[in-house]
């Protein structure tokens, strides 16, 4: 097999996904066969870091994260010296926060560089600009020493083979022990970094924090004497009707909770697997029932009238201000709701348990998100600095309870945060200067922790414990389909458009089967075939 050249990839990158495919396919220039892209490799061992004792212990098997009521009064200094080599380290990261001040005007960034022992030059790209910026940098042959790689990157195995250093000799199996904070990342989280039979990056761990739930305003519901969750869809619909008060500018919902309804009906997460055969959950017999139920919510008038025109953080803001009682969002949004709510000190929220659709069985499930957001890679050609760069990444993954974590997340005491007891509370300057985006290079497993609010920490933990208890994982996690990266976004986007048309009444629910038939014909069946083969290859390698 002739691997694609870096130049062929870079030239194609300027043309977008289709150009990348043309340059990297298995025809002509020589691509990477699927069986090679999905080839097995010994992933890093999981060696848990013995740090702060959680008040609410997690569970590695289920994915439940550790919970903490307060930050340790005397955080452990877990490193010595500086991980850097005195030379500049260029990095490309994304952010969903406002871009912080530049290093010359940013005391946090300056102190970070001092602690690292190398100047970390960060190119911080807003999430909305990421795809175009990343393509431009790749096309210009200007990838930095370390760079973030997100899911859906076109022709990922080919791109990584041409652009990134092989980290297998440094991280495979027990070798990861040289980097104890990276070893603290669970083995399953490393799956997206396994490409072409090698470890090609460092995961950006999120655990189950990217799993979506229905948040509820506990304070507002209790004020109305409502303390129990609905036990089926009809009770949920009736509750939404009861809570909606247009004359007060208050609605039950700020978005259509279609995925909640799908999970009420027990529709599996993304793909259904049985004896090695896969079926996309679009094809599940209950999909039309879910759409009918969602239409009933829309027709009942329980959604904010601006739902389908909402921009940015509108839906979050409606929830935080009390203009909606429920909102569909990820566990990772929990701290943000607390920081940005405008309801005052009585603000309280919990997660609503997803009930069975008809209340008669145990079909309901929770779609567990991929445990990694993506991964970071080290540029091919930087092999002489791999150990230094891994040491820096290791430092950036320092876990909760350490002094290093306290600094890298909250900054310097009295400048970027003030203490409330032993808990750090960001100042306005801290909010501005600390989001440098390096948490999109790697991170520690996220804790369940709301500074200064142990009750909300407990609520967060309880909600997560329920979700993982009836969690449904995507069986194709860590597998690569070339067709999916080439066409998956486009054909699934058309399914999303059809869904929106149905929810807004522009098309009938019975348009769904034809839409799924088109999805299958335009690439869905080919994606399935490739993933089934990848599953068989992986199973064969483990037998």
Secondary structure as UniProt FT lines:
FT   HELIX           6..13
FT   TURN            14..15
FT   HELIX           17..24
FT   HELIX           34..37
FT   TURN            60..63
FT   TURN            73..74
FT   STRAND          89..95
FT   HELIX           103..105
FT   HELIX           107..116
FT   STRAND          120..126
FT   HELIX           127..129
FT   HELIX           130..139
FT   TURN            140..141
FT   STRAND          146..150
FT   TURN            151..152
FT   TURN            154..155
FT   HELIX           156..163
FT   HELIX           168..171
FT   HELIX           174..178
FT   HELIX           180..183
FT   HELIX           187..193
FT   STRAND          194..195
FT   TURN            196..197
FT   STRAND          198..199
FT   STRAND          202..205
FT   HELIX           207..210
FT   STRAND          212..217
FT   HELIX           218..223
FT   TURN            224..225
FT   HELIX           233..243
FT   HELIX           246..248
FT   STRAND          250..253
FT   HELIX           258..264
FT   TURN            265..266
FT   STRAND          271..274
FT   TURN            275..276
FT   STRAND          277..280
FT   HELIX           281..283
FT   TURN            285..286
FT   HELIX           287..299
FT   TURN            300..301
FT   TURN            305..306
FT   HELIX           307..309
FT   TURN            312..313
FT   HELIX           314..321
FT   STRAND          324..330
FT   HELIX           331..333
FT   HELIX           334..340
FT   TURN            345..346
FT   STRAND          349..352
FT   STRAND          366..367
FT   STRAND          372..379
FT   TURN            380..381
FT   HELIX           383..385
FT   HELIX           386..396
FT   TURN            400..401
FT   HELIX           403..410
FT   TURN            414..416
FT   STRAND          417..420
FT   TURN            421..422
FT   STRAND          423..426
FT   HELIX           428..433
FT   HELIX           438..440
FT   TURN            451..452
FT   HELIX           454..469
FT   STRAND          471..472
FT   TURN            475..478
FT   HELIX           482..483
FT   HELIX           484..488
FT   HELIX           489..503
FT   TURN            504..505
FT   HELIX           509..511
FT   HELIX           512..519
FT   HELIX           520..524
FT   HELIX           525..542
//
